[in-house]
Amino acid sequence: MAMSKVTGAGVGLALVFIILKCIYFVTGLHYSNYNLVILTNIICVLIAVGLAMYMARDTNGKLHALGIDRIKAGMRGGAIYAILVSTFDYFYYNNIDKKFFKDKIDARVE
């Protein structure tokens, strides 16, 4: 089954974010600069939507001229990104970084 370019934009940038989040965890930046993780996520989702809109083509291989078709393609790329990243986050916080929320709550209470 061939993957469309629109889907590939969402999948590719989701993998980029997952790899960067793991690097942040290993280096310890995840705790000290959590805003960096949030900024990386926002940048990756914007690039995924933008690339999907840029690469939107019809069945004949021509670029979509209408804005609504490009917006639909952008949302498809963004939806794939959101599903993959949220699935990774679920497993990440349940299996890899179990103490993250406990540390955040303890820091907030003190």
Long-range contacts (C-beta under 8 A, 24 or more apart in sequence): 5-52, 5-55, 5-57, 6-52, 6-55, 6-56, 6-73, 6-76, 6-77, 7-76, 7-77, 7-80, 9-47, 9-48, 9-51, 9-52, 9-55, 9-77, 10-48, 10-52, 10-76, 10-77, 10-78, 10-79, 10-80, 10-81, 10-84, 11-80, 11-81, 11-84, 12-48, 13-44, 13-45, 13-47, 13-48, 13-51, 13-81, 14-44, 14-48, 14-80, 14-81, 14-84, 14-85, 14-88, 15-84, 16-44, 17-41, 17-44, 17-81, 17-85, 18-84, 18-85, 18-88, 20-44, 21-88, 21-92, 25-96, 25-97, 30-97, 30-100, 31-100, 31-103, 41-85, 44-81, 45-78, 45-81, 45-82, 45-85, 48-77, 48-78, 48-80, 48-81, 49-74, 49-75, 49-77, 49-78, 49-81, 50-74, 51-77, 52-76, 52-77, 52-78, 53-77
